[in-house]
Amino acid sequence: MSNQPIGLAKVMKKGKNDKAYWYKVGALFPTKNARVNKLKLDALPVDGVLFLTEYDPKDEGQSAPEGIESEAPF
């Protein structure tokens, strides 16, 4: 079992000019049971919406998840 995350937890927040900003708030880790993963959160989304994405070591947490528009639907 690796300490490397297999996914990231991100939230999207509205910024200036209705631009979407993405923030990493946690990580998803594998366990010994292949059917169960552990989600470790450093923060909770205020609006209750959490996006889980695949882990990329180069990801700084600010990019939009693939398949999700970078502009927030505000």
C-alpha positions in Angstrom: 0.0 0.0 0.0 1.4 3.4 -1.0 1.1 6.7 0.7 0.7 8.3 -2.7 -2.9 9.6 -3.3 -4.9 8.2 -6.1 -7.3 11.1 -6.3 -7.8 14.7 -5.1 -10.8 16.4 -3.5 -11.4 19.9 -5.0 -14.0 22.7 -4.5 -14.9 25.4 -7.0 -15.5 28.9 -5.9 -16.6 32.1 -7.6 -14.1 34.8 -8.1 -13.9 38.2 -9.9 -15.9 38.4 -13.2 -17.7 35.1 -12.3 -14.4 33.2 -13.0 -14.2 29.8 -11.4 -11.3 29.0 -9.0 -10.4 25.5 -8.0 -9.0 24.6 -4.6 -7.6 21.3 -3.4 -9.2 20.4 0.0 -8.2 16.8 0.4 -6.8 13.6 -1.1 -8.1 10.0 -1.8 -5.8 7.1 -0.7 -6.0 3.4 -1.4 -6.4 0.9 1.5 -5.6 -2.8 1.7 -9.2 -3.6 0.6 -9.2 -2.7 -3.1 -12.9 -1.9 -2.9 -12.5 0.8 -0.2 -10.6 4.1 -0.4 -9.9 6.6 2.4 -10.8 10.3 1.8 -8.7 12.7 4.0 -10.2 16.2 4.0 -8.3 19.3 5.1 -11.4 21.5 4.7 -15.1 21.1 4.0 -17.0 22.7 1.2 -19.4 25.3 2.4 -21.9 24.6 -0.4 -21.7 20.8 0.0 -20.2 20.2 -3.4 -17.0 18.3 -3.7 -15.2 17.1 -6.9 -13.0 14.0 -6.8 -10.4 13.9 -9.5 -7.6 11.6 -10.5 -4.2 12.4 -8.9 -1.6 14.1 -11.0 1.7 14.8 -9.2 2.1 18.0 -11.3 -1.4 19.3 -10.3 -1.2 22.3 -8.0 -4.9 22.1 -7.2 -6.0 25.2 -9.1 -6.8 23.6 -12.5 -10.3 22.6 -13.5 -11.0 18.9 -13.5 -11.1 17.5 -17.0 -14.6 17.5 -18.5 -15.7 20.4 -16.2 -16.0 23.8 -17.7 -13.5 26.3 -16.3 -16.2 28.9 -15.9 -18.5 28.5 -13.0 -22.3 28.4 -13.8 -23.0 31.3 -11.4 
